[in-house]
Amino acid sequence: MKFTFIHSLEELGTDLRVGVSLNNGKEIYYITGIDADNPDRLVPMSFTCSSGVAMGDLIGPVEHIDNIPDPKEIISSIEETYSEIKSLVLSVDSIDDPIDKVKIINTILLISERLFTSKVGSTENRNLLALPLIVEVISGIIKSGSKYNFKKSDKILASLKKYQKSLSYFAEEVMFYEKNSDPAIALSKIDWNKIPSFSYSGQTTLMLNSPYSEPKYVESFLPETFDDLISYLCSRYVQFSHFQCCSNCRRYFAFATDSKIKNCPRVIETARYSKDIGKTCFDVGRLRSHVRGLYSDETQVLYQRNYKATFARKKKGQVSEDHFAAWSEVARAMRDLCLAGEISYDELEKWFKDNYLRE
Ligand SMILES: [Zn+2]
């Protein structure tokens, strides 16, 4: 879902917070505020991502991957957006009447959009654990106008940095399926001071939501503080999920205990091959393994046939030892490129023809 601009402060209410609902492999993060005339909280905007993606986005890839922001870059993109918002608010003389507040809140929404919305038009939102930071600023402006002092939001920013470390430890040492098939057993072995707490305060309630299907009531959690949100997520993951590290973008995502998918549902925004942009890691992974299955045996046969023939000519003295060594090294690399789906079978065959060894 995208940010929607507001027309009046009544659309948001007061005391804004970010609630979460984990349901059917999806996570809904919603902005909610108190309406003066209504006992139910308002839900002016909601955002979705697949299970574990928000946490995996904050942790970042476990190794350097081209075009995927590393953990430091993730924090700096959040920091840049936040400080842009902060200087905007500080540069305005007065934001005390409702019209000015609406204007500045819409500008904040516009600035923040790049953190959360995919460039290639996907319904999956990203970086959603940074949403409480932005919502705290908006809530503060509604309440205090130009007197807002950013104390609470600064604290959330500091927490995001702190949690990037402890969540990365939690993901790898407790949740990562390939390391620990049972989070409960992993928890008996690790130092609990290194992971977020499992205790949280907040309100659990039912929320009517229908982002993907018929309207239905889903359990939702409204945390007291940002720490409570993190603790709630961790305690749910430990009970109901495992983490996998995507074989394409190397970021974590969660899966229910009965699936073993290797690729995440994130949308690829920049890639080595432009044809991959806009697809998900899952789509690309499935395609590659399909292509591998189709061609791997044929590729291997083609390589072996050429290798044996060239080796035989070397034996007969038709090809020198040095030339053969250099050729076979490149031939192996070409075969691997073909197995990885980066060149086609026909291209490999042509390479063998063009590089037929003769003295
Ligand atoms: Zn991925």
Residues whose N, C-alpha, C, O or C-beta is under 5 A from the ligand:
A	BS01	ZN	C246 N248 C249 R250 C264 R266 C281
